[in-house]
Amino acid sequence: MRTSCRCILLILALGVSISLPAAEQSLQWNNLSAEEREVLGPFQDQWSTLSRQRQQRLRRGAARWKNLSAQQRQQFKGRYKRWKELTPEQRANIRERFQRFRALPESSQQRILGARKRFQNLPPAERQRLRERFRNMSPEERQRFQREFRRKQQQLRNQPGRRDKERRRGAAKEQNQ
């Protein structure tokens, strides 16, 4: 009788632990490596309350952090500080814009990233001048500017021979890599 009670209790205990899917079971703070605990220190107090999915995302972030140079870490800290200084509405707006960007076709994303890179390569004074010019436009002027910009971009893409030039440039770039 005693043996059968033990078996039943053991089966029940195993059943309870098995009934929670592995993805939902929380990872214990002490099971993290010392390096992970150091990077994830700000989350220690709330670690046990985070979902397994959130814990895994944080661990992946800690692994990326480990591979950053000192300069990259400084840049990240500065961006993070600016992010924390934003209002919740500003952060929500940025998240929503990012989601819209991610929903775009790959070609549109590449076009936008290329334009951003070209803008970043301008001299600081020129970037500031363009920002001020855009900021001083009325909403109608901004829409007109954006429509005209898109029209010019489309014309450039449709120029005869342009695709051949782009293919040659792409082939040359691949050979140099």
N, C-alpha and C positions, 0 to 999 in steps of 0.2 A: 504494500500500500504506500509506504513511504517513498519507495523508488518510483512508483507511478506518479505520485504527486510532484516529485522533483522533475520528472520528464515533462509533465504538463506545464509546470512553471517555466522550465527551460524553453519549451516550444513557444509558450506565450511571450516570453521575453524576446526570443528570436523573431517572432512574428511582428512584434511592435517595432523592433529596430529595422526589420526588412520592409515594413509597410511604408516607411518614409523613402521616397525615391532619392537616389544618391545626389541628384542635382539640387534637391531642397535641403539636404543636410549641410549645416554650416561647417566651415573649416575653422578649427580652433586656432586662436592666436599663437599658442605655443608651438603649433605644428609648422609655422612659417619659419623660414631660414632667418638667421640673425640679420642678414642684409635686408631682407624684406621687412622685418620688424622695424629696422632703423628708418627705412624710407616711408613706411606706412604708419609710423608712430602717431601722427595726428588722428588716426582712425582707431587706435587701440581701445578706447573706452566704448565705442559703439560697434566694434568689430562683430561681436556675437549677435547683434541685432540686424546686421546687413544680410541681404539675400546671398545665396551662394554665387549667383550670377554677378552681382555687384562686387563681391570679394574677388572673383576671378578677373574681372575687368581691372580692379585696383592692382592685383598682382601682375597683370600684363603691363600696366603702366609703370610699376616699380621696376620691372625687368628692362623696359625701354629707358627709364631714368638712369639705370646703372650704366647703360652704354653711351650716354651723352657726354660730350666734352664739357669742361668747366665753363666755357663760353656759352655753349648751348643751354646749360643749366641756368646760367645767369639770365639769358634771354627769356627762358621759360618762366623763371621766377618773376621777372618784370611783367610779362604778359598775364600771369596768374594774379599778380597784385592789381593790375588794371581791371581784370575781370571781376575781382571781388569788390572793387570800388564802384562798379556799375549798379544801377538800381535793378530790382527784380524785373521791371518792365523792359529795361534795355537788354538784359540778358535773354528774356523771353523773345524779344524781337530778333536778336542775333540767332538764337536757336531756330526760330521759324524760318529765317532767311537761309540758314545753312541747310535745313531740311528741303526747302524749295530748290536750292542749288543741287543737292544730292539727287533730287527727282528728275533733273534735266538729263537729256541724252548725253552720252560721253563726249560727243563732238562739241556740244555747247559748253560743257564744263571745261574742256581743253581750250576753247576759244576765250572763255572768261579768264582762265588762269594765265593764258598767254598775254591778254590785255593787261592784267594785273602786273605781270612780270615786266612788261614794257614800261608801265607807269612807274614801277619801283626803280627801273634803271635810269629814269630821268634825273637830272640834277635836282637837289632838294628845292631850290628856288623855283624851278619850273613846276614841280609838283605842287608847291604851295600856291603858285599863281593859278594853276588849273583848279585846285580845290576852292579857292576864293571865288573864282569866276563861276563855278558850278553852284556854290552856296548862295551867290547873289542873284541867281536866276529865279524867275517865278516858276511855279509848277508847270505852267503851259510851256515856258521856254525850255525847261528841262525835258519835257516830253518831246518837244520838237527836236531838241539837240539829240536825244537818244534815238529817235526815229531816223534822223539824218545820218547819225553815226552807223546805225545798223544797215542803212541803204548803201552807204559808202563801203562798208565791209563786204556786203554782198556783191557789189560791183567789182571789188578787188578780187574776190574769189572766182568770179565768172570771166575774168579777163582771158582772152585766148592765149594759150601757151603758159599760163600761170601754173596749171597743174603739172605740166612737164617740168617747169622750174622747181616746183615743190618736190616732185619725185626725185629729181637729180640732187637737190639739197639733202633730202632724206637719205638717199643712197650714200652720198658722200659722208654724211654724219655717221651712218652705220659702219662704214669702212674705217673711220677714225677711232671708233670705240674699241 
